[in-house]
Amino acid sequence: MKEIKAIIQPFMLTRVLEGLREVEGLPAVTVSEVRGYSVVDPDYEPRVKTKLEVMVPDTLVEPVVEVIQRHAHTGRRGDGRIFVIAIDQTVKIRTGERDTAT
């Protein structure tokens, strides 16, 4: 099981979510507004971004990453980044069920 985190431009969120709806078996996506600060740019002005987080079985990693990359791409600086992180365990709070992404 993996966690996929994507930091994208806020105006691309609708396109990305529409693309993700077509991934069969995708359980859910968490969306947050976040701020990024450049450590290279001397003005250090925050840039508002959107963060998507989704837990998926290993078989869905590539399809989800591909959909996010394709739908979030503008070709301009600041398009964002996708992270794929191994998940050791999950616990569903309501039921106590373990190790499921659904």
C-alpha atoms as a printed R data frame, in Angstrom:
    type eleno elety resid chain resno       x      y       z
1   ATOM     1    CA   MET     A     1   0.000  0.000   0.000
2   ATOM     2    CA   LYS     A     2   1.216  3.485  -0.824
3   ATOM     3    CA   GLU     A     3   0.299  7.064  -0.041
4   ATOM     4    CA   ILE     A     4   0.367  9.425  -2.984
5   ATOM     5    CA   LYS     A     5   0.760 13.114  -2.152
6   ATOM     6    CA   ALA     A     6   0.566 15.696  -4.876
7   ATOM     7    CA   ILE     A     7   1.146 19.424  -4.578
8   ATOM     8    CA   ILE     A     8  -0.552 21.121  -7.530
9   ATOM     9    CA   GLN     A     9  -1.736 24.510  -8.734
10  ATOM    10    CA   PRO     A    10  -5.160 25.275  -7.186
11  ATOM    11    CA   PHE     A    11  -6.733 26.059 -10.554
12  ATOM    12    CA   MET     A    12  -5.904 22.534 -11.765
13  ATOM    13    CA   LEU     A    13  -7.817 20.760  -8.974
14  ATOM    14    CA   THR     A    14 -11.067 20.239 -10.890
15  ATOM    15    CA   ARG     A    15  -9.232 18.729 -13.873
16  ATOM    16    CA   VAL     A    16  -7.240 16.387 -11.629
17  ATOM    17    CA   LEU     A    17 -10.312 15.237  -9.686
18  ATOM    18    CA   GLU     A    18 -12.215 14.594 -12.914
19  ATOM    19    CA   GLY     A    19  -9.327 12.447 -14.122
20  ATOM    20    CA   LEU     A    20  -9.126 10.552 -10.831
21  ATOM    21    CA   ARG     A    21 -12.855  9.719 -10.992
22  ATOM    22    CA   GLU     A    22 -12.028  7.504 -13.946
23  ATOM    23    CA   VAL     A    23  -9.527  5.364 -11.979
24  ATOM    24    CA   GLU     A    24 -11.472  2.225 -11.104
25  ATOM    25    CA   GLY     A    25 -11.136  1.190  -7.479
26  ATOM    26    CA   LEU     A    26  -9.844  4.526  -6.206
27  ATOM    27    CA   PRO     A    27 -11.335  4.874  -2.707
28  ATOM    28    CA   ALA     A    28 -11.152  8.603  -1.908
29  ATOM    29    CA   VAL     A    29  -8.968 11.697  -2.094
30  ATOM    30    CA   THR     A    30  -8.219 14.200   0.659
31  ATOM    31    CA   VAL     A    31  -7.721 17.780  -0.527
32  ATOM    32    CA   SER     A    32  -6.127 20.603   1.469
33  ATOM    33    CA   GLU     A    33  -5.077 24.180   0.778
34  ATOM    34    CA   VAL     A    34  -1.408 24.649   1.631
35  ATOM    35    CA   ARG     A    35   1.205 27.384   1.293
36  ATOM    36    CA   GLY     A    36   4.661 26.890  -0.139
37  ATOM    37    CA   TYR     A    37   7.623 29.135   0.611
38  ATOM    38    CA   SER     A    38  10.599 29.355  -1.690
39  ATOM    39    CA   VAL     A    39  13.958 29.205   0.017
40  ATOM    40    CA   VAL     A    40  15.646 30.225  -3.234
41  ATOM    41    CA   ASP     A    41  13.511 33.267  -4.075
42  ATOM    42    CA   PRO     A    42  14.593 36.144  -1.808
43  ATOM    43    CA   ASP     A    43  11.068 37.539  -1.304
44  ATOM    44    CA   TYR     A    44   9.883 34.385   0.553
45  ATOM    45    CA   GLU     A    45   6.281 35.154  -0.417
46  ATOM    46    CA   PRO     A    46   3.927 32.246   0.219
47  ATOM    47    CA   ARG     A    47   2.410 30.561  -2.790
48  ATOM    48    CA   VAL     A    48  -0.992 28.966  -2.317
49  ATOM    49    CA   LYS     A    49  -1.082 25.387  -3.559
50  ATOM    50    CA   THR     A    50  -3.451 22.444  -3.313
51  ATOM    51    CA   LYS     A    51  -2.385 19.165  -1.744
52  ATOM    52    CA   LEU     A    52  -4.051 15.874  -2.647
53  ATOM    53    CA   GLU     A    53  -3.516 12.773  -0.529
54  ATOM    54    CA   VAL     A    54  -4.712  9.299  -1.397
55  ATOM    55    CA   MET     A    55  -3.924  5.818  -0.061
56  ATOM    56    CA   VAL     A    56  -3.948  3.142  -2.739
57  ATOM    57    CA   PRO     A    57  -3.003 -0.495  -3.208
58  ATOM    58    CA   ASP     A    58   0.269 -0.945  -5.077
59  ATOM    59    CA   THR     A    59  -1.604 -1.827  -8.286
60  ATOM    60    CA   LEU     A    60  -3.131  1.668  -8.465
61  ATOM    61    CA   VAL     A    61   0.053  3.676  -7.892
62  ATOM    62    CA   GLU     A    62   1.063  4.102 -11.535
63  ATOM    63    CA   PRO     A    63  -2.445  4.839 -12.866
64  ATOM    64    CA   VAL     A    64  -3.032  7.472 -10.157
65  ATOM    65    CA   VAL     A    65   0.389  9.101 -10.608
66  ATOM    66    CA   GLU     A    66  -0.110  9.188 -14.383
67  ATOM    67    CA   VAL     A    67  -3.558 10.784 -14.092
68  ATOM    68    CA   ILE     A    68  -2.333 13.442 -11.657
69  ATOM    69    CA   GLN     A    69   0.711 14.257 -13.776
70  ATOM    70    CA   ARG     A    70  -1.286 14.467 -17.002
71  ATOM    71    CA   HIS     A    71  -4.126 16.576 -15.587
72  ATOM    72    CA   ALA     A    72  -2.004 18.925 -13.424
73  ATOM    73    CA   HIS     A    73   0.542 19.705 -16.137
74  ATOM    74    CA   THR     A    74   0.668 23.226 -17.549
75  ATOM    75    CA   GLY     A    75   4.331 23.188 -18.584
76  ATOM    76    CA   ARG     A    76   5.068 26.228 -16.444
77  ATOM    77    CA   ARG     A    77   7.188 26.568 -13.333
78  ATOM    78    CA   GLY     A    78   5.232 25.708 -10.202
79  ATOM    79    CA   ASP     A    79   3.181 22.846 -11.650
80  ATOM    80    CA   GLY     A    80   3.980 20.890  -8.501
81  ATOM    81    CA   ARG     A    81   5.317 17.546  -7.413
82  ATOM    82    CA   ILE     A    82   4.052 14.033  -6.719
83  ATOM    83    CA   PHE     A    83   5.355 11.913  -3.842
84  ATOM    84    CA   VAL     A    84   4.836  8.158  -3.454
85  ATOM    85    CA   ILE     A    85   5.338  6.923   0.112
86  ATOM    86    CA   ALA     A    86   5.178  3.392   1.523
87  ATOM    87    CA   ILE     A    87   2.449  2.797   4.130
88  ATOM    88    CA   ASP     A    88   3.259  0.298   6.873
89  ATOM    89    CA   GLN     A    89  -0.238  0.017   8.303
90  ATOM    90    CA   THR     A    90  -3.690  1.597   8.314
91  ATOM    91    CA   VAL     A    91  -6.424  1.323  10.922
92  ATOM    92    CA   LYS     A    92 -10.021  2.290  10.207
93  ATOM    93    CA   ILE     A    93 -11.092  4.183  13.349
94  ATOM    94    CA   ARG     A    94 -14.778  3.238  13.201
95  ATOM    95    CA   THR     A    95 -14.318 -0.520  12.772
96  ATOM    96    CA   GLY     A    96 -10.735 -1.221  13.790
97  ATOM    97    CA   GLU     A    97 -10.193 -2.855  10.398
98  ATOM    98    CA   ARG     A    98  -6.523 -2.886   9.478
99  ATOM    99    CA   ASP     A    99  -4.484 -2.698   6.279
100 ATOM   100    CA   THR     A   100  -7.154 -1.577   3.847
101 ATOM   101    CA   ALA     A   101  -7.204  1.442   1.559
102 ATOM   102    CA   THR     A   102 -10.985  1.379   1.088
